[in-house]
């Protein structure tokens, strides 16, 4: 694996890029459709696509034993993802993508807070300033002019 493809920063930037496209595509796709049904369709496509990618790259193999802890936390993560997607699609159905997406990104602030409380992570002063700026930016975007 090349150093570039093992860079978490690259993958995080790609995630942000695809998340931005997701918001735009979802806003158009949810028009005239029940937002929960749109979420189900999206989820089914994600599941099939990921299975095809794993199959094509030879990664669809028996992983060996998976701990109970991993199962529990992956299940909780999946439930959180599902709830997030349902809420996100409902918000996109009701509001403009240019306002919904920045408010959704308050998750960055919440991840920082939860990381401190539950994982014992300690962002630097510079990190906290960035987190505060993200929060302020989301609030400024969401406030009606």
N, C-alpha and C positions, 0 to 999 in steps of 0.2 A: 504494500500500500504506500503510495507516495505521501510525502509530508503534507502536501496540500490537501489531499483527500482525507487525511486523518486530523485535520484542523477543526477544532470545535467551532472556531469563529466563522469559518467558511460555511459549515453546516447551519449555524445559527442565522447567518445572513440569508442563506437559501431558504430557510424556514420562514423568515420575515417576508421575503419576496413572494413565496408561494402563498403565505397567509394573506398578503395584500391582494393577490389575484383571486384568492378564494372569496374574499369579501365582495369584490366586484362581480365575479361570476355568480355568486350566490344571490346577490341583490337582484340581478336580472332573472335568474332561474326561479326565484321564489314568487315572482309576479304571477298572479292569477292561480296560485297553488297554495294549499294548506301548508303552513311552515313546518309542521311536524312530519307530514308526508315527504316534504322536500328533504328534511333531515334524514329520514329513513332511506330515501333514494340515494342520497350522498353517501351515507354510511355503507350501504350495500356495494356501491361502486368502489369505495375505499377498500373494503374487505376483499373483493375480487381482485382488484389491482395489486394489492399487497401480496396476496397469495400467488398471483402470476409472477411478480417480481422475485419472490422467494424461490419459486419453482424454477424459473429461468436461470437464476444464479446459483442453483444447487444448495440453497440454504434451507430448503423445506425438508429438514431431516429430524430425526428423533433427538431432542435436546439433552436427553438424560434426565435424571431426577430433578424436579423443580420443587423447591421447599414450600411448605405451607405458607410461610411468611410472604414469599414471592407471589403465590396465587392470591392471597388476601389483598396485598397492596396493588397488584395489577388489576384485580377486580374493582377495587375502590377507585383506581385511576380511570378505568373504563367507565364506571358510573359517573364520575366527575366529568369526563369527556362528553358523555352522552347528554348530561344535564347542561353543560356549557353549550354544546351544539344546538340543543333545542331552544335554549334562551337566545343564542346568537341569531338563529334563523328567524325567531319570532321578532327580535329587535330589528333585523334587516327588513322584515315584512312591513313593520310599522314606521320605521324611520330611515333617514338617509345614511348611506354607507359612510359618508364623510364624518358623521357624528357617532355612529354605532361603533366603528372600528377603534377610534381613539379611547372611547370609554371601556371597550373590551380590553384594551391594553393596560388598563389599571391592574390587570392580572400580574403584570410585572412588579408592581408595588406590593401586591398581596404575596407574591412568591417570595419577595425579599423579607417581608415581615414573618411569613410562615417559616422560611428558612432559618431565621434567627430563633424563633420560638421552638420549632419542632426538630430542627436539624443541628442547632448550635452553630450555624454559620455566622460569621462576623464580617459584614461588608466594611470596607475602608471608608474614611471620611469622604473621599472622592466618590465612592460608590453610593453613599447615602445622599450626597448632593445630586447625583444623577437620578437616583430614585425619586427624590423630592421634585426634581425638574419634570420627570415623566408625569408625576401626579398633578403638578401645577398645569402642565400642558394639556392633559386630558380634561381637567376642570375648565380651563380657558376655552378649549374647543367646544365643550358641551354647553357652556353658558350662552343663552340666547342673547344676541346683540340687540 
